[in-house]
Amino acid sequence: MKLVNKKIMLLIIAGLFVWLAIYSIQPLWWSFMDFVNPKYQDDIEKAWVNKPDGFLLGQLGSRNYAYRGNAAYILGKRSNPSTIDPLIKIVKYSRKDETRGAAIGLLANFYNEPRVKQFFMNIVSQGRKDPNYLNTMMSLSGGHNNEIYPEILSMAKDNFHTSWVVDMLEYYPEKPETIETLKKIASSDPEKYIRDKAKDVLKKLREKK
């Protein structure tokens, strides 16, 4: 009896090792598919273009970036209001950062819907420790929400994810604080790539005038 139990335990352990190996190698396999077949992602899009919203919403949770990206792209093109509630549920309950980020990006298409705007503002009110805070701030800034502008300036002052701050400020070219804040980041941020990024945005904003 003990020998049988030992064999069962060994089989379970071996199965776990096989599962972990497959789970770990999947991203490498998908990258390889992209390399050998440049049309890999286009083929997925063509195969999924008529798939129902429910199927695509499920693919937002895939570890395969090509599946996740194509599902988000097709759902974004459709912008079906019936997906709002499922997307909100994904943001609330998914444990995957990439999945929640994709759902927030799709919800931004419905920015003018009061329930979406309120949902976003509720996330922001939770503060910077909320795992969805940055993606939500980015979506709100993309919608030119003036309520969050003081918080963007506060993020810049606190050197909190200034790379994201630069992206957000680009949506508010009309505000005088935007230029001054970008100048400060361009001259004093400890990271060179962020200083360069701020300079590029300043140049773009000047060219638009």
N, C-alpha and C positions, 0 to 999 in steps of 0.2 A: 504493500500500500504506500509506504514511504517512497519507494522507487518511482511509482506512478506519479505521485505528487511532485517529486523532484523533476521528472520529465516535463510535466505540465508547466512548472515554473520556468524551466529552461526555454520551452517553446514560447511562453509569454514574453520573456526577456528578449529572445531572438526577434520576435515579432515587433517589439517596441524599437529595437535597433534598426530593423528594416524600415519601419515607418518613419523614424527620425531621419534616416539617410535619404529616403525619397522626399520627405518634407524639405530637407535642407538643399537638395540638389535641384529642386523645381525652378527657382529663379535663374540658375545657370542654364537649364534646359531651355527656358523661354528666351533668354538672351541669345542662345545658340540658334534657335528657330528664327529670330529676328535677323541674325547674321547671314544664315544660309538662304533665307527667303525674304528679301526686302519688302515683298508685298504681303508679308504675314499679317500685319495689322489691317491692311486694306481688305484682305480676304475675310477677316473676322467681321469687319464692319458690313461687308456685303451680305454675309451669312446671317447677320443679326438685324438688318435694317427693318425687317417686318416682324421681329419678335415682340411679344406683348411686354408692356411696361413692367409687369411683375417679374418676368424673367430677367430683364435688364437691372431692375432694382436689386435682385439677388446677386447679380454679378458684381455689384459695387463692393461686395465683401470678398471678392476673389484675391488671392495672393498674386495672380498673374496680372501684371500692370497693363498688359495689352487688353485683357478682358475688362478690367476695371475702367481703363481709359476709354475704350470703345463704348461701353455701356453708358458712361457719363456723357460722352459726346452725342450719342443718339438720343438719350433722354433730354439733353439740353436743347437739341434741335426741335424736339417735339414740344417741350415746355407744357406738358399736360397738367392742368391744375389738380387733377385727381391724384397726382403723385406727391402733393404737398404733405399730407398726413403721414404716408409711409416714410418720406424723407426725414420728417421731424422725429419719427420713432427711431430711425437709424442713428441720427445725431445723439439722441438720448441714451440709446442702449448698446450701440456697437462698441466693442473694445478696441477696434482697430483705428488708429489715427488716420490712416489713408482713406478708409471708408467714410469716417465722419467728415473729413475734409472734402471729399467728393460730394457728399450729401449737402454740405453747407454751400458749396459752389453752385449746386443745382438749385437750391432754395433761393439763391441770390437772383435767379431769373424771375422770381415771384416777389421781388422786393416791395412792390406797391400793395401787395396783399397785407391787410392789417395784422392777420395772425402770424405771418412770417416776420414782419417787422417787429412785432411784440416779442416773438420767440427769440429773435436775435438780440433785442435790447435786454431781455431777461438774462441771456448768457453773459453779456457785457457787464451787467450789474453784479454778477457773481465775482468779478475781479480777475486779475491776471493769472491766478492759479487755476482757473477753469481750463481744462484741456482743449476746449473749443474756442477760447478767447481770441487767439490771433487770427484764425480763419474767419471768425465772425466779424472781427474788426475790419479785416480786409474786405469782406463782402459789403459791410455797411459803408465803408469809405468809397467803394466802387459805385454804390448807389448815391453817393454825395450826401450822406446823412450828416447834417450839421451838429446834431446832438453829441456825436462822439468826437468832434474836432478838438475840444479842450483835452480830452483824454489822449489823443494822438500827440499833442504838444507835451503833455505830461510824460508820455512814454519817451519822447525825445530827450526831455530834461533828465530823466532817470537812466538814460542809456539802456533802455529796455527794448531789445530786439530792434535796433536802429535800422537794420536792413529792411525789415517790414515797414518801419516808420517812413522810410524814404519812398517806398511804393505807395503808401497811403497818402502822403503829402502831395504826390503828383496829381491826385484827384481834386485838390483844392487850390488851383493856381490863382484864384481871385483874392485869396486872403493874404494880407501883407505878412502875417506871421509865418506863412509857408516858406517864403523866400529867405527870411532871416534864419529860420530853423535849419533849412537845407544848407545855408552858408556855414552855419556853426558845425553841422555834421561834417561837411566837406573839409573843414579846416582842423577839426579836433577829434574826430572819432579815432579810437585806437586801431581800428582795422582799415588797412589801405583799400581793400576792395569796396568797403562801404563808403569811404571818402570819395573814391572814384565814381561810385554809383550816384552819390549825391551830386557830384559835379555834372554828370551826364544828364540828370533830371533838371538841374538848374539851366543847363544849356538848352534842353528841349523847351522848357517853359519860356525862356527868353525868345526863342525862335518863333514861338506861337504868337507872341505879342505883335 
